[in-house]
Amino acid sequence: MIKYKLACSDCNEVFDSWFGSSKEYEKLKKKKLLVCHICNSQKVKKTLMAPRLINSKDKQKNDTDLVKFENIKKTIKVYQKFIKDNFKYVGKNFAYEARSIHYDKKKNTKGIYGKASKNDIQELKEEGIETQLVPWLHEKDN
C-alpha cells in the first residue's frame, strides 16, 4: 500500500488517498477514474511528498512510550487492588450510596466505589460530596 497526497486543479482541495502500488495509481489515472471528492473534477494530480522514514530514534521513543504505558497500567492495577480490598463496591448505585453516607452522619461505613454518570458526579459536587474519578482497567483490556 502507498499513500499519496493528491490535489485538485479545479477547487484546490488537497487530500490523501491510498493505492495498492504506484502502478495502481498510474493505471487509475490513465483510465480517468481519479476524481476530486469535493467537485468531482478529474483534474487530480499527485503533489510532492516526503517519504516517512522510521529511524532508530523513533523506534526508541516508541519503545520508551510502551514501557511508560506498561508502568502506568501496573500502577493502576495496584490502585485497583487496594480499592477492591478496602472499599465496598456499590455498582451503579454510587450516587445514592454516596448521598446516604453523606447525609446520615451516624452511618459509619467504609468507603465506596462504583459507577456514576458525569451528571451524577456534578450533582454530588454541588451538594458538597467529594468524589474522585479513578481510571479503571477491566480484565479484557489487560
SVG drawing of the C-alpha trace seen along z (x, -y; Angstrom):
<svg xmlns="http://www.w3.org/2000/svg" viewBox="-30 -26 49 36">
<polyline fill="none" stroke="black" stroke-width="0.4" points="0.0,0.0 1.1,-3.5 -0.4,-6.8 -0.3,-9.8 -1.3,-13.4 -3.5,-14.5 -4.5,-18.0 -7.4,-19.1 -6.6,-21.7 -10.2,-23.0 -11.0,-23.6 -7.5,-23.4 -8.6,-20.7 -5.7,-18.6 -6.4,-15.1 -4.8,-11.8 -5.6,-8.6 -4.3,-5.0 -3.3,-2.8 -2.1,0.8 1.1,-0.5 2.4,-3.3 1.4,-1.4 -2.1,-1.2 -2.2,-5.0 -0.9,-5.3 -3.5,-2.8 -6.4,-4.6 -5.1,-8.0 -4.8,-6.7 -8.4,-5.4 -9.6,-8.7 -11.0,-7.1 -9.4,-9.5 -11.8,-12.3 -11.9,-15.0 -14.3,-14.1 -15.3,-17.8 -16.0,-18.9 -15.9,-15.6 -13.2,-17.0 -10.8,-14.6 -8.0,-17.1 -6.4,-15.4 -2.6,-15.2 0.0,-13.9 1.7,-16.5 5.3,-16.5 5.6,-14.3 8.4,-13.4 8.8,-9.8 8.2,-8.7 11.3,-7.0 11.5,-5.2 14.8,-5.8 16.2,-4.3 15.3,-7.4 11.6,-7.0 11.7,-3.3 13.5,-4.0 10.9,-6.7 8.1,-4.2 9.7,-1.6 10.1,-4.1 6.4,-5.1 5.4,-1.5 7.4,-1.0 5.8,-4.1 2.4,-2.8 3.0,0.6 4.3,-1.1 1.1,-3.2 -1.0,-0.1 0.8,1.6 0.3,-1.4 -3.5,-1.4 -3.7,2.3 -2.1,1.7 -4.6,-1.1 -7.5,1.1 -6.4,3.9 -6.2,1.5 -9.6,0.1 -11.2,3.6 -9.6,4.7 -10.6,1.6 -13.8,0.2 -17.3,1.6 -18.4,1.9 -21.9,0.4 -22.1,0.5 -24.5,-1.9 -25.9,-2.9 -22.8,-5.0 -24.6,-8.4 -27.4,-7.1 -24.9,-5.4 -22.7,-8.5 -25.6,-10.6 -26.7,-8.1 -23.3,-8.2 -23.0,-12.0 -26.4,-12.8 -26.7,-10.1 -23.7,-11.1 -24.4,-8.3 -23.9,-5.7 -20.3,-4.6 -19.2,-2.7 -16.1,-2.1 -15.6,-4.0 -17.4,-3.0 -16.6,-2.8 -18.8,-2.2 -20.1,-3.8 -21.7,-7.2 -22.5,-9.5 -20.9,-12.8 -24.2,-14.4 -24.3,-12.4 -20.7,-13.4 -21.6,-17.1 -24.7,-16.9 -22.7,-15.3 -20.1,-18.0 -22.8,-20.7 -24.1,-19.1 -20.6,-19.2 -20.0,-15.5 -16.4,-14.7 -15.7,-12.1 -12.7,-11.0 -12.5,-9.7 -10.2,-6.7 -9.1,-5.2 -10.3,-1.5 -8.8,1.3 -11.0,4.3 -9.5,7.8 -10.3,7.9 -8.3,4.6 -5.1,6.1"/>
</svg>
